[in-house]
Amino acid sequence: MRLTPLRVAAIVLALSLPAGLLIAQEEPAPAPAEEQAPPAEPAPSGEEPEPTPEENAAASRDPLEIYADLNLFGEIFDRIRAEYVDPPDEQELIRAAIQGMLTSLDPHSGYLPPADYDDMREDTSGEFGGLGIEVTMEEGVIKVVSPIDDTPAARAGIMANDLIIELDGVQVQGLTLDEAVAKMRGPIGTSINVTVFREGVAEPLDFELTRAVIAMRAVRWSMEGGEEEGEGDVAVLRLSRFSEQAFVGIERALKDIYAARDNEAPKGIILDLRNNPGGLVDQSVYVADAFLKQGAVVLTRGRIAEESARYDAQPDTLDAMIADVPLVVLINGGSASASEIVAGALQDHKRATVVGTRSFGKGSVQSIISLGPDGAMRLTTARYYTPNNRSIQALGITPDIEVKQVVPEEFQGRDEIIGEAGLAGHITIEGQEETSVGSSVYVPAEKAEDTQLQYAIRLVQGEETDAAFPPKAE
C-alpha cells in the first residue's frame, strides 16, 4: 500500500507519543469509599448500558484511535483529489478542513488565512498605510468628513466637504465605499493621485499624496449639556473599539478636556461603549485603570496555568485627576467582550453607574496563534470574570439603570439581538443563567434624539435622580 505523506506523519506521531500520554491510559486509583459512586444496576437485558455523552467526553481515547481518525481524513482527502468532478485546490481543501475543525469548537475560534491575518493585525493595531482622510459616501461619490491632523491629506490641503471624484485617474463613481477606501490605503511610501471637487472652485483639484502610517482614531470627545452644540459641562467620551489606540485615545481626550476648560474638572464624564465590539484585553485593562486607582479589573481562567491571571489597576496621575468626577458608562446589545470587561469592572468597584440595556455577553478570551506564512489561528483559551467573580458569558452586563431607545417604526423588531446566547455552539457554563431576551443596538445619529445619552446627561446634571447614581461603595 502506498503511504501518503499525511499517513506517514500520522504513523510517526503515533509511534513517538510521549510517555505521559501512554501513562494517562492506566486505570486511576480507586477513590475513597465516601467519594465512590454506587454500583450501577445491570440493564434488564443483561447488556452493559450505553455510556452517556459526558462519560464519552471524559474518557481518554487510545492515541492510536485518534491517529486512525487522521488516517480516515487522509483517505477522504486522497479520494477528493483523485475523483472530484473538477481538480480541487488542495491548499484550500486543507484550509477549509482546519477552519471546520476550529469553528466546531465555538463561534469565536477560527482559522485566519494570511490576508485575513494581516487585516486583523491592522485592525487591532489601529494603524495602516493610508492618506489620513475620514470619508463617507454621498450620492455615489466619496465625501471628505475631515482630514486627520498631521497626515498626508491634511498637509496637502484636502478639506472637509471636498468630493473625491478620481483616484489615480479612475473615477470613483460606481465604487462602493469599501472599494474606494481600499484604493486609498496601501504600502507606506507609495503615491496616489487624488482628484477632488471643491465647492466654489471652478476646476477639479489634483493632489499627489504619499501614503504614511495613519493611526485610526479610537476615541472622540465632546462637551454636552449646554444649549448650543458642543457646549456644556458634561464630557462625553465615545470609545469605538479596543485597538492599540484605545487607552492612548482616552488619556489624550481627558487631558484635552481639562486643557480646554483651563484645568477645571467637568461636572461628570460619560463613557460611551455602545456598539463597541471589543478588541484587545490589555487595552480594556488600561482603559478601566484610567478610572480606577486599585483593585482587580478582570480575572481570566483557562485550561492551562498560563491562561489564568488577575489584572489589577494601579494608582497614577490620570485616575487621580478624575477621582472626584462622577462617571456614567453607556452600554447596549452591541457592547461586547472588552467593553463588558470595562463596564463590569467599573460597576463592581462602584466607580460608575452603568446605563442602557443588557450587553452582548461575550465572556471568553481568544488567543491569536501565528502559523507563520500560513496565517494564524484564533483559539478560545480562557473565560473572563469581573472583579466580583461574575461570569459574563451568554449573560452580559445588566445596567444599573435600564434606559431603552425610542426606536423609529421602520427599525422596530430589527434592532434587537439576543447576543452570545443566540450564537450556535456558544460556550456554556454549567448552572449559569443565560439571557433569553434581546437588547437593542439602535443608536440615533442625532444626539438630541439619543434617549440614553440625554438621560445620562440629565443624570449628571441632577435633572434626573436614581438611587444608583452616584454609586455608593459598600
C-alpha positions as CSV (number, residue, x, y, z in Angstrom):
1,M,0.0,0.0,0.0
2,R,1.3,3.4,-0.9
3,L,1.5,5.7,2.1
4,T,0.7,9.4,1.5
5,P,2.8,11.9,3.4
6,L,-0.1,12.6,5.7
7,R,-0.4,8.9,6.6
8,V,3.3,8.6,7.2
9,A,3.2,11.6,9.5
10,A,0.3,10.0,11.4
11,I,2.2,6.8,12.0
12,V,5.3,8.6,13.0
13,L,3.4,10.7,15.5
14,A,1.7,7.6,16.9
15,L,5.0,5.9,17.4
16,S,6.6,8.8,19.0
17,L,4.0,9.7,21.6
18,P,5.4,11.0,24.8
19,A,5.2,8.6,27.8
20,G,2.8,10.9,29.6
21,L,0.1,10.2,27.0
22,L,0.5,6.5,27.4
23,I,0.6,6.6,31.2
24,A,-2.7,8.5,31.1
25,Q,-4.4,5.3,29.8
26,E,-3.7,3.5,33.1
27,E,-6.6,2.8,35.4
28,P,-7.0,5.5,38.0
29,A,-6.6,4.6,41.7
30,P,-9.9,3.9,43.4
31,A,-11.5,6.8,45.2
32,P,-12.1,6.8,49.0
33,A,-15.3,5.0,49.9
34,E,-17.2,8.1,50.6
35,E,-16.4,9.5,47.1
36,Q,-17.2,6.4,45.1
37,A,-20.5,6.3,43.2
38,P,-22.8,3.4,44.0
39,P,-22.5,0.5,41.5
40,A,-24.8,0.8,38.5
41,E,-27.8,-1.5,38.3
42,P,-27.4,-4.0,35.4
43,A,-29.6,-3.5,32.4
44,P,-32.7,-5.7,32.3
45,S,-31.4,-7.4,29.1
46,G,-28.1,-8.2,30.8
47,E,-26.2,-5.9,28.4
48,E,-24.0,-3.0,29.6
49,P,-25.7,0.4,29.4
50,E,-24.5,2.8,26.7
51,P,-22.2,5.5,28.1
52,T,-23.6,9.0,28.3
53,P,-22.1,11.8,26.1
54,E,-20.5,13.2,29.2
55,E,-18.8,9.8,30.0
56,N,-17.6,9.5,26.5
57,A,-16.1,13.0,26.6
58,A,-14.4,12.3,29.9
59,A,-12.9,9.0,28.8
60,S,-9.4,9.2,27.4
61,R,-9.1,7.7,24.0
62,D,-6.2,5.5,22.9
63,P,-3.8,7.6,20.9
64,L,-3.7,5.1,18.1
65,E,-7.5,5.5,17.7
66,I,-7.0,9.3,17.3
67,Y,-4.4,8.8,14.6
68,A,-6.6,6.2,12.9
69,D,-9.2,9.0,12.5
70,L,-6.4,11.2,10.9
71,N,-5.8,8.3,8.5
72,L,-9.5,8.5,7.6
73,F,-9.0,12.2,6.9
74,G,-6.1,11.2,4.6
75,E,-8.3,8.7,2.7
76,I,-11.0,11.2,2.1
77,F,-8.5,13.8,1.1
78,D,-7.0,11.4,-1.4
79,R,-10.4,10.4,-2.8
80,I,-11.4,14.1,-3.3
81,R,-8.1,14.8,-5.1
82,A,-8.5,11.8,-7.4
83,E,-12.2,11.7,-8.1
84,Y,-13.9,15.1,-7.6
85,V,-15.5,16.3,-10.8
86,D,-13.1,19.2,-11.1
87,P,-9.5,19.3,-9.9
88,P,-9.7,20.9,-6.4
89,D,-7.4,23.5,-4.9
90,E,-5.6,21.2,-2.4
91,Q,-4.4,24.1,-0.2
92,E,-8.0,25.5,0.0
93,L,-9.2,22.0,0.9
94,I,-6.8,21.7,3.8
95,R,-7.6,25.2,5.0
96,A,-11.3,24.5,4.9
97,A,-10.8,21.4,7.0
98,I,-8.8,23.4,9.5
99,Q,-11.5,26.1,9.6
100,G,-14.2,23.5,10.1
101,M,-12.2,21.9,13.0
102,L,-11.8,25.3,14.7
103,T,-15.3,26.6,14.1
104,S,-16.8,23.4,15.5
105,L,-15.4,24.4,18.9
106,D,-17.3,27.7,19.4
107,P,-18.3,30.7,17.4
108,H,-15.1,32.7,18.1
109,S,-12.4,30.2,17.2
110,G,-11.3,30.0,13.6
111,Y,-8.6,30.0,11.0
112,L,-7.2,33.2,9.6
113,P,-5.6,32.9,6.1
114,P,-2.6,35.2,5.6
115,A,-4.7,38.0,4.1
116,D,-7.2,37.9,6.9
117,Y,-4.4,37.7,9.5
118,D,-2.9,40.9,8.0
119,D,-6.3,42.6,8.2
120,M,-6.8,41.5,11.8
121,R,-3.4,42.9,12.8
122,E,-4.1,46.2,11.1
123,D,-7.5,46.3,12.9
124,T,-6.1,45.6,16.3
125,S,-3.1,47.9,15.9
126,G,-5.3,50.7,14.8
127,E,-2.7,51.7,12.3
128,F,-2.4,51.3,8.5
129,G,-0.8,52.8,5.4
130,G,-3.0,55.5,4.0
131,L,-3.7,59.2,3.4
132,G,-5.4,60.3,6.7
133,I,-8.9,61.1,5.4
134,E,-12.2,60.3,7.1
135,V,-14.7,59.8,4.4
136,T,-18.3,58.8,3.7
137,M,-20.3,58.0,0.6
138,E,-22.7,60.7,-0.7
139,E,-24.7,60.3,-4.0
140,G,-22.1,57.9,-5.4
141,V,-19.0,60.0,-4.7
142,I,-16.7,60.0,-1.7
143,K,-17.1,63.0,0.6
144,V,-14.4,64.0,3.0
145,V,-15.7,64.2,6.5
146,S,-12.4,65.6,7.8
147,P,-8.7,65.2,7.2
148,I,-6.8,63.8,10.2
149,D,-4.3,66.2,11.7
150,D,-0.7,65.8,10.7
151,T,-1.3,63.3,7.9
152,P,-0.5,63.5,4.1
153,A,-4.1,64.6,3.4
154,A,-4.1,67.4,6.0
155,R,-0.6,68.7,5.0
156,A,-1.6,68.7,1.3
157,G,-4.6,70.9,1.9
158,I,-7.5,68.5,1.5
159,M,-10.5,69.9,3.3
160,A,-13.8,68.8,4.9
161,N,-16.6,68.5,2.3
162,D,-14.3,68.0,-0.6
163,L,-15.7,65.4,-3.0
164,I,-13.2,62.8,-4.2
165,I,-14.0,62.1,-7.9
166,E,-10.9,60.2,-9.1
167,L,-8.2,58.1,-7.7
168,D,-5.1,57.7,-10.0
169,G,-7.3,58.9,-12.9
170,V,-10.0,56.3,-12.3
171,Q,-13.5,57.6,-11.5
172,V,-14.8,56.6,-8.1
173,Q,-18.4,56.7,-9.4
174,G,-19.7,53.1,-9.2
175,L,-17.3,52.0,-6.5
176,T,-18.5,51.1,-3.0
177,L,-17.1,53.0,0.0
178,D,-15.0,50.0,1.0
179,E,-13.6,49.7,-2.5
180,A,-12.6,53.3,-2.6
181,V,-11.0,53.2,0.9
182,A,-9.1,50.1,-0.2
183,K,-7.7,52.0,-3.1
184,M,-6.6,54.9,-0.9
185,R,-4.8,52.5,1.5
186,G,-1.6,50.8,0.5
187,P,2.1,50.3,1.3
188,I,3.7,53.1,3.2
189,G,5.8,55.4,0.9
190,T,3.8,54.7,-2.2
191,S,2.0,57.5,-4.0
192,I,-1.5,58.1,-5.3
193,N,-3.1,60.9,-7.2
194,V,-6.4,62.2,-5.7
195,T,-8.7,64.4,-7.7
196,V,-11.3,66.4,-5.7
197,F,-14.1,68.8,-6.5
198,R,-14.4,71.7,-4.1
199,E,-17.4,73.9,-3.9
200,G,-16.6,77.4,-5.1
201,V,-13.6,76.2,-7.2
202,A,-14.3,76.0,-11.0
203,E,-11.8,73.3,-11.8
204,P,-11.1,69.9,-10.0
205,L,-8.0,69.9,-7.8
206,D,-5.3,67.3,-8.1
207,F,-3.2,66.2,-5.1
208,E,-0.2,63.9,-5.3
209,L,-0.1,62.2,-1.9
210,T,2.4,59.7,-0.4
211,R,0.9,57.1,1.9
212,A,2.1,57.2,5.5
213,V,1.3,55.4,8.8
214,I,-2.2,56.5,9.9
215,A,-3.5,55.9,13.4
216,M,-7.2,55.3,13.4
217,R,-9.0,57.5,16.0
218,A,-10.5,55.2,18.6
219,V,-11.8,58.0,20.9
220,R,-13.9,61.1,20.2
221,W,-15.0,63.5,22.8
222,S,-17.4,66.5,23.2
223,M,-18.8,68.7,25.9
224,E,-22.6,68.3,26.2
225,G,-25.4,69.7,28.3
226,G,-25.4,73.2,27.0
227,E,-27.9,75.0,24.8
228,E,-25.5,75.0,21.8
229,E,-24.0,72.0,20.1
230,G,-20.6,71.1,21.7
231,E,-21.2,73.3,24.8
232,G,-21.9,72.2,28.3
233,D,-20.1,70.8,31.3
234,V,-20.6,67.1,30.8
235,A,-17.7,65.3,29.0
236,V,-18.8,62.5,26.6
237,L,-16.1,60.1,25.5
238,R,-17.1,57.8,22.7
239,L,-14.8,54.7,22.5
240,S,-15.5,52.8,19.3
241,R,-13.0,49.9,19.6
242,F,-10.4,48.5,21.9
243,S,-7.5,48.7,19.4
244,E,-4.0,49.7,20.5
245,Q,-5.2,53.3,20.2
246,A,-7.9,52.9,22.9
247,F,-6.0,53.9,26.1
248,V,-3.9,56.5,24.3
249,G,-7.1,58.0,23.0
250,I,-8.8,58.0,26.4
251,E,-5.7,59.6,28.0
252,R,-5.4,62.3,25.3
253,A,-9.1,63.1,25.4
254,L,-9.2,63.6,29.2
255,K,-6.1,65.8,29.0
256,D,-7.6,67.8,26.1
257,I,-10.9,68.3,28.1
258,Y,-9.0,69.7,31.1
259,A,-6.9,71.9,28.9
260,A,-9.9,73.3,27.1
261,R,-11.5,74.1,30.5
262,D,-8.4,75.8,32.0
263,N,-7.8,72.7,34.1
264,E,-11.3,72.7,35.6
265,A,-12.9,69.3,36.0
266,P,-16.1,68.6,34.1
267,K,-19.3,68.1,36.1
268,G,-19.3,64.5,35.0
269,I,-17.9,62.0,32.4
270,I,-20.0,59.7,30.2
271,L,-18.0,56.8,28.7
272,D,-20.0,55.6,25.7
273,L,-19.3,51.9,24.9
274,R,-22.4,51.3,22.9
275,N,-21.9,49.0,19.9
276,N,-18.2,48.7,20.8
277,P,-17.4,45.1,19.7
278,G,-14.3,44.8,22.0
279,G,-10.8,44.1,20.9
280,L,-7.6,43.7,23.0
281,V,-7.9,42.5,26.6
282,D,-4.8,44.5,27.7
283,Q,-6.4,47.7,26.3
284,S,-9.6,47.0,28.3
285,V,-7.4,46.8,31.5
286,Y,-5.6,50.0,30.6
287,V,-8.9,51.9,30.0
288,A,-10.5,50.6,33.2
289,D,-7.3,51.5,35.1
290,A,-7.7,55.1,33.8
291,F,-10.7,55.4,36.1
292,L,-9.6,53.1,39.0
293,K,-6.7,53.5,41.4
294,Q,-6.6,50.0,42.8
295,G,-8.3,46.6,42.7
296,A,-8.9,43.8,40.2
297,V,-10.0,44.8,36.7
298,V,-10.6,41.3,35.3
299,L,-9.9,37.7,36.1
300,T,-9.2,35.1,33.4
301,R,-9.4,31.3,33.9
302,G,-8.2,28.8,31.3
303,R,-7.3,25.2,31.0
304,I,-3.6,25.8,31.4
305,A,-2.0,27.9,34.1
306,E,-0.6,30.5,31.7
307,E,-4.1,31.4,30.7
308,S,-5.3,32.1,34.3
309,A,-4.4,35.5,35.6
310,R,-5.7,38.5,37.6
311,Y,-5.2,42.0,36.2
312,D,-5.1,44.9,38.7
313,A,-5.4,48.7,38.5
314,Q,-2.6,50.9,39.7
315,P,-2.7,54.4,41.1
316,D,-1.5,57.0,38.6
317,T,-1.8,60.7,37.8
318,L,-4.7,60.1,35.4
319,D,-7.1,58.4,37.8
320,A,-6.1,61.0,40.5
321,M,-7.0,63.8,38.2
322,I,-10.6,62.5,37.7
323,A,-11.1,60.7,41.1
324,D,-13.9,63.0,42.2
325,V,-15.6,63.3,38.8
326,P,-18.9,61.2,38.6
327,L,-18.8,58.6,35.8
328,V,-21.6,57.1,33.7
329,V,-21.0,54.2,31.3
330,L,-23.4,53.6,28.4
331,I,-23.9,50.1,27.1
332,N,-26.3,48.3,24.8
333,G,-26.7,45.0,23.0
334,G,-23.7,45.7,20.8
335,S,-21.3,46.2,23.7
336,A,-19.2,43.1,23.8
337,S,-16.0,41.5,25.2
338,A,-13.5,44.2,26.2
339,S,-16.4,46.7,26.6
340,E,-18.0,44.3,29.1
341,I,-14.7,43.9,31.0
342,V,-14.6,47.7,31.5
343,A,-18.3,48.1,32.3
344,G,-18.2,45.2,34.7
345,A,-15.0,46.4,36.5
346,L,-16.3,50.0,36.9
347,Q,-19.7,48.6,38.1
348,D,-18.2,46.2,40.6
349,H,-15.9,48.8,42.1
350,K,-18.8,51.3,42.4
351,R,-16.8,53.7,40.3
352,A,-19.5,54.2,37.6
353,T,-23.2,53.9,37.1
354,V,-24.0,51.7,34.1
355,V,-26.9,53.0,31.9
356,G,-28.6,51.5,28.9
357,T,-29.6,47.9,28.1
358,R,-28.0,44.5,28.6
359,S,-24.7,43.9,26.9
360,F,-23.8,41.2,24.3
361,G,-22.4,38.6,26.7
362,K,-19.1,37.5,25.2
363,G,-17.2,36.3,28.2
364,S,-14.3,34.4,26.5
365,V,-10.8,35.3,25.5
366,Q,-9.3,34.3,22.1
367,S,-5.5,33.9,21.6
368,I,-4.2,34.6,18.2
369,I,-1.5,32.0,17.4
370,S,0.7,32.8,14.5
371,L,1.2,30.0,11.9
372,G,4.0,31.9,10.1
373,P,3.4,32.2,6.3
374,D,0.2,30.2,6.7
375,G,-1.7,32.9,8.7
376,A,-2.9,32.3,12.2
377,M,-5.5,30.5,14.3
378,R,-7.9,32.2,16.7
379,L,-8.4,29.9,19.6
380,T,-10.6,30.4,22.7
381,T,-8.2,29.8,25.6
382,A,-9.9,31.3,28.7
383,R,-13.1,32.7,30.2
384,Y,-13.0,36.0,31.9
385,Y,-14.8,37.2,35.1
386,T,-15.5,40.6,36.6
387,P,-13.8,41.6,39.9
388,N,-16.8,40.2,41.9
389,N,-16.3,36.8,40.1
390,R,-19.3,37.3,37.8
391,S,-19.1,35.4,34.5
392,I,-20.4,37.4,31.6
393,Q,-20.6,34.5,29.2
394,A,-24.0,34.3,27.4
395,L,-25.4,36.6,30.1
396,G,-23.9,40.0,29.7
397,I,-23.7,43.1,31.9
398,T,-27.0,44.2,33.3
399,P,-27.2,48.0,33.6
400,D,-27.8,49.7,36.9
401,I,-30.4,51.9,35.2
402,E,-32.2,50.4,32.2
403,V,-33.0,53.1,29.6
404,K,-34.3,52.0,26.2
405,Q,-34.0,53.9,23.0
406,V,-37.0,55.3,21.2
407,V,-36.7,53.2,18.0
408,P,-38.2,54.5,14.8
409,E,-41.0,52.4,13.4
410,E,-39.0,51.2,10.4
411,F,-36.4,49.7,12.7
412,Q,-38.7,48.2,15.3
413,G,-38.3,44.4,15.6
414,R,-35.0,44.5,13.7
415,D,-32.9,46.4,16.3
416,E,-32.6,43.7,18.9
417,I,-30.2,40.8,19.2
418,I,-30.0,38.1,21.9
419,G,-26.3,38.2,21.8
420,E,-23.8,35.5,22.7
421,A,-26.6,33.2,23.9
422,G,-28.1,33.3,20.4
423,L,-25.0,32.0,18.7
424,A,-25.0,28.3,17.8
425,G,-22.3,26.4,19.6
426,H,-21.6,29.1,22.2
427,I,-19.6,28.2,25.3
428,T,-21.9,27.3,28.2
429,I,-21.2,27.3,32.0
430,E,-23.0,24.7,34.0
431,G,-25.6,26.1,36.3
432,Q,-25.3,29.6,35.0
433,E,-28.2,31.7,33.8
434,E,-28.3,32.7,30.1
435,T,-30.2,35.6,28.7
436,S,-33.2,34.8,26.6
437,V,-34.3,38.3,25.7
438,G,-32.9,40.7,23.1
439,S,-31.2,44.0,23.6
440,S,-31.3,46.9,21.2
441,V,-28.3,48.0,19.2
442,Y,-30.0,51.1,17.8
443,V,-28.3,54.5,18.4
444,P,-29.7,57.6,16.7
445,A,-27.3,59.6,14.6
446,E,-28.6,62.9,16.1
447,K,-27.5,63.4,19.8
448,A,-30.7,65.2,20.5
449,E,-32.7,62.1,19.7
450,D,-30.4,59.8,21.7
451,T,-32.6,58.8,24.6
452,Q,-29.8,57.0,26.5
453,L,-27.3,59.8,26.1
454,Q,-29.7,62.5,27.0
455,Y,-30.8,60.6,30.1
456,A,-27.1,60.2,31.2
457,I,-26.5,63.9,30.7
458,R,-29.6,64.9,32.8
459,L,-28.5,62.4,35.4
460,V,-25.1,64.0,35.8
461,Q,-26.6,67.5,35.9
462,G,-29.1,66.4,38.6
463,E,-32.2,66.8,36.4
464,E,-32.8,63.1,36.8
465,T,-32.3,61.2,40.0
466,D,-31.8,57.5,40.8
467,A,-30.5,55.6,43.8
468,A,-27.9,54.0,41.6
469,F,-26.2,57.4,40.9
470,P,-23.8,58.2,42.2
471,P,-22.9,54.6,43.2
472,K,-22.1,54.0,46.8
473,A,-19.2,51.8,47.9
474,E,-20.3,49.2,50.4
